[in-house]
Amino acid sequence: MNRIFNEIRTILHDKFSFHYDQIQAETEFELELGTDSREMLELLSEFEQAFEIQISQDDIDKIIKEGKILTIQDVVDYIKEKKSL
């Protein structure tokens, strides 16, 4: 597993009390973890700090309102993209 995925798992476990066995690449935030928009905003803030990235308001709107990020793998891909810019 890659470093980004492992860090996301740690954040979800430590900050939001999800069990490690619940957190797989294909795990869906809303359907399987039950995250709502408020929790997703908290997660995005945690990801910004952990990975030293900036998430624009446009991206936040797409993620929260349009469901752009559905799975853990979507987050991994998004962070990889932001880190490569």
C-alpha positions in Angstrom: 0.0 0.0 0.0 1.2 3.5 -0.7 2.1 6.2 1.8 -0.9 8.4 1.0 -3.4 5.5 1.5 -1.8 4.6 4.8 -1.9 8.2 6.0 -5.6 8.5 5.1 -6.3 5.2 7.0 -4.5 6.6 10.0 -6.5 9.9 9.9 -9.8 8.0 9.5 -8.9 5.7 12.4 -7.4 8.3 14.8 -9.6 11.2 14.2 -12.9 9.6 13.3 -12.7 6.2 15.0 -13.1 4.1 11.9 -11.7 0.6 12.3 -8.8 -0.2 9.9 -10.7 -3.2 8.4 -13.4 -0.7 7.3 -10.9 1.4 5.3 -10.0 -0.1 2.0 -9.3 1.6 -1.4 -12.9 0.9 -2.6 -14.6 2.0 0.6 -17.2 4.7 -0.1 -17.3 7.7 2.3 -21.0 8.2 2.4 -22.4 4.7 1.9 -20.0 2.7 3.9 -18.5 5.1 6.4 -21.6 7.2 6.8 -19.8 10.6 6.5 -22.0 13.6 6.0 -21.0 16.9 4.4 -19.8 18.4 7.8 -17.6 15.4 8.4 -16.3 15.5 4.8 -15.3 19.2 5.4 -13.4 18.1 8.5 -11.7 15.3 6.6 -10.7 17.7 3.8 -9.1 20.0 6.4 -7.2 17.0 7.9 -6.0 16.0 4.4 -4.8 19.6 3.7 -2.7 19.6 6.9 -1.4 16.0 6.6 -0.4 16.3 3.0 0.4 20.0 2.9 -2.0 20.8 0.0 -4.5 23.5 -0.6 -8.0 22.4 -1.6 -9.8 25.2 -3.5 -13.4 26.3 -2.7 -14.4 25.1 -6.2 -13.0 21.6 -5.4 -14.7 21.6 -2.0 -18.0 22.4 -3.7 -17.5 19.6 -6.3 -16.5 17.1 -3.5 -19.3 18.0 -1.1 -22.2 19.0 -3.4 -21.5 16.9 -6.6 -20.0 13.9 -4.9 -16.8 14.0 -6.9 -15.0 12.0 -4.2 -16.8 8.8 -3.4 -14.1 6.4 -2.3 -10.8 6.3 -0.5 -9.1 5.7 -3.8 -10.7 8.9 -5.2 -9.0 10.8 -2.3 -5.7 9.1 -2.9 -5.9 10.1 -6.6 -6.9 13.6 -5.8 -4.0 14.1 -3.4 -1.5 12.6 -5.8 -2.8 15.1 -8.4 -2.5 18.0 -6.0 1.0 17.0 -4.9 2.2 16.8 -8.5 1.2 20.4 -9.4 
